Amino acid sequence: MQFYFCELHHLWQKPTVKNTDGLICEFLPKGTDFGKVTDEEVQHAVELICDRPRKVSGYRTANEVFREMVHSA
C-alpha cells in the first residue's frame, strides 16, 4: 500500500483528512470528554464512516476499497 505524507500547513494536499475530521465531529463533537466515550461508541462511529460512499472512491465505501486492495495483493 502506498502512503503519502502531506506537508505541514499545505491544507490543499489533504482534503480527505479534513473531510474525515468533519465526519468524526458528527459523532464526537469538539469538546467531547473522551474519558466518557466508550470503545463501542468509537467503533460504531468508525463503522458508519467506513461504510459511507465517497465520490473520490467512485462512490464506493472505504471498506469496499480496502477489501479490493487486500484481495488484489
C-alpha positions as CSV (number, residue, x, y, z in Angstrom):
1,M,0.0,0.0,0.0
2,Q,1.4,3.4,-0.9
3,F,1.5,6.2,1.7
4,Y,1.5,10.0,1.1
5,F,2.6,12.4,3.7
6,C,1.3,15.9,3.4
7,E,3.5,18.9,4.0
8,L,2.8,20.9,7.2
9,H,0.5,24.0,6.5
10,H,-0.4,22.8,3.0
11,L,-4.1,22.2,3.5
12,W,-4.8,21.7,-0.2
13,Q,-2.8,18.5,0.0
14,K,-5.1,16.8,2.5
15,P,-8.8,17.3,1.6
16,T,-9.6,13.7,2.6
17,V,-8.1,14.2,6.0
18,K,-10.2,17.4,6.5
19,N,-13.3,15.6,5.3
20,T,-12.7,12.7,7.6
21,D,-12.2,15.1,10.5
22,G,-15.6,16.6,9.8
23,L,-17.2,13.2,9.7
24,I,-15.7,12.3,13.0
25,C,-17.0,15.6,14.5
26,E,-20.5,14.5,13.6
27,F,-20.2,11.7,16.1
28,L,-17.7,13.2,18.6
29,P,-18.1,17.0,18.5
30,K,-15.5,19.4,19.6
31,G,-15.2,19.5,23.4
32,T,-16.2,15.8,23.8
33,D,-14.8,14.3,27.0
34,F,-13.1,11.2,25.6
35,G,-12.8,9.8,29.1
36,K,-16.6,9.2,28.9
37,V,-16.7,7.8,25.3
38,T,-16.9,4.0,25.2
39,D,-15.0,1.8,22.8
40,E,-18.3,0.7,21.4
41,E,-19.3,4.3,20.6
42,V,-16.0,4.8,18.8
43,Q,-16.3,1.5,16.9
44,H,-19.9,2.4,15.9
45,A,-18.7,5.8,14.5
46,V,-15.9,4.2,12.6
47,E,-18.2,1.6,11.1
48,L,-20.6,4.3,9.9
49,I,-17.8,6.4,8.5
50,C,-16.2,3.5,6.7
51,D,-19.5,2.3,5.2
52,R,-20.2,5.8,3.7
53,P,-19.8,6.0,-0.1
54,R,-17.3,8.6,-1.2
55,K,-17.1,10.5,-4.5
56,V,-13.3,10.2,-4.5
57,S,-13.6,6.4,-4.5
58,G,-16.1,6.2,-7.3
59,Y,-19.0,6.1,-4.7
60,R,-17.5,3.0,-3.1
61,T,-17.1,2.8,0.6
62,A,-13.7,2.8,2.3
63,N,-14.4,-0.8,3.4
64,E,-15.1,-1.8,-0.3
65,V,-11.8,-0.1,-1.4
66,F,-9.9,-1.8,1.4
67,R,-11.2,-5.2,0.6
68,E,-10.4,-4.8,-3.1
69,M,-6.8,-3.8,-2.2
70,V,-6.4,-6.8,0.1
71,H,-7.7,-9.3,-2.5
72,S,-5.6,-7.9,-5.3
73,A,-2.4,-8.1,-3.3
